[in-house]
Amino acid sequence: MGVELPRVLERSHALPETPLAGDFILLDSRGAAAETRGRDAPLARLGTHWWVFATSGTGDAWLMSLVDGSSIAFLDHDAGPDAVPQPMQLDFAQWLQLADLLDQWEQCEPPPAPAHIQALLETISAGLAARYPYALDG
């Protein structure tokens, strides 16, 4: 694609790709660079405004802003080349909290009521339950 990525994305760090929850797979630096370069989503401005740092395992991507270095967005692969980042109004620490919360929820048997998980999402960021891109119906 001819996209110039920050040099840090080209380094091979010791941290491997790490699944945090079902829809939260934190990529290693090479995986992040490959995902950022390889996605056909020109409207998303990958590599100039956003970089892929995590995936869902089903084709969706989690993006971090290259402009401010902390804002997180979601990229829906079902939108294809017309995909645009959906701002989540989260920073990286809140995204990690979200991943941890969803991992705990996925492991509950039986799963808590959707209203309960939605209330917990609101403790991470006001309005997050409405912005969260996946169904929370258990």
JORAJO-V353499 format. One record per residue. N is the residue number from 1. RES is the residue in three letters. BURIAL is # if it has 24 or more other ideal C-beta (glycine too) atoms within 12 Angstrom, else .. Layout:
N_RES_BURIAL / N_RES_BURIAL
//
This chain:
1_MET_. / 2_GLY_. / 3_VAL_# / 4_GLU_. / 5_LEU_# / 6_PRO_. / 7_ARG_. / 8_VAL_. / 9_LEU_# / 10_GLU_. / 11_ARG_. / 12_SER_. / 13_HIS_. / 14_ALA_. / 15_LEU_. / 16_PRO_. / 17_GLU_. / 18_THR_. / 19_PRO_. / 20_LEU_# / 21_ALA_# / 22_GLY_. / 23_ASP_# / 24_PHE_# / 25_ILE_# / 26_LEU_# / 27_LEU_# / 28_ASP_# / 29_SER_# / 30_ARG_. / 31_GLY_# / 32_ALA_# / 33_ALA_# / 34_ALA_# / 35_GLU_# / 36_THR_# / 37_ARG_. / 38_GLY_. / 39_ARG_# / 40_ASP_. / 41_ALA_# / 42_PRO_. / 43_LEU_. / 44_ALA_# / 45_ARG_# / 46_LEU_# / 47_GLY_# / 48_THR_. / 49_HIS_# / 50_TRP_# / 51_TRP_# / 52_VAL_# / 53_PHE_# / 54_ALA_# / 55_THR_# / 56_SER_# / 57_GLY_. / 58_THR_. / 59_GLY_. / 60_ASP_# / 61_ALA_# / 62_TRP_# / 63_LEU_# / 64_MET_# / 65_SER_# / 66_LEU_# / 67_VAL_. / 68_ASP_. / 69_GLY_. / 70_SER_. / 71_SER_# / 72_ILE_# / 73_ALA_# / 74_PHE_# / 75_LEU_# / 76_ASP_# / 77_HIS_# / 78_ASP_. / 79_ALA_. / 80_GLY_. / 81_PRO_. / 82_ASP_. / 83_ALA_# / 84_VAL_. / 85_PRO_# / 86_GLN_# / 87_PRO_# / 88_MET_# / 89_GLN_# / 90_LEU_# / 91_ASP_. / 92_PHE_# / 93_ALA_. / 94_GLN_# / 95_TRP_# / 96_LEU_. / 97_GLN_# / 98_LEU_# / 99_ALA_# / 100_ASP_. / 101_LEU_# / 102_LEU_# / 103_ASP_. / 104_GLN_. / 105_TRP_# / 106_GLU_. / 107_GLN_. / 108_CYS_. / 109_GLU_. / 110_PRO_. / 111_PRO_. / 112_PRO_. / 113_ALA_. / 114_PRO_. / 115_ALA_. / 116_HIS_. / 117_ILE_# / 118_GLN_# / 119_ALA_. / 120_LEU_# / 121_LEU_# / 122_GLU_. / 123_THR_. / 124_ILE_# / 125_SER_# / 126_ALA_. / 127_GLY_. / 128_LEU_# / 129_ALA_# / 130_ALA_. / 131_ARG_# / 132_TYR_# / 133_PRO_# / 134_TYR_# / 135_ALA_. / 136_LEU_# / 137_ASP_. / 138_GLY_.
//
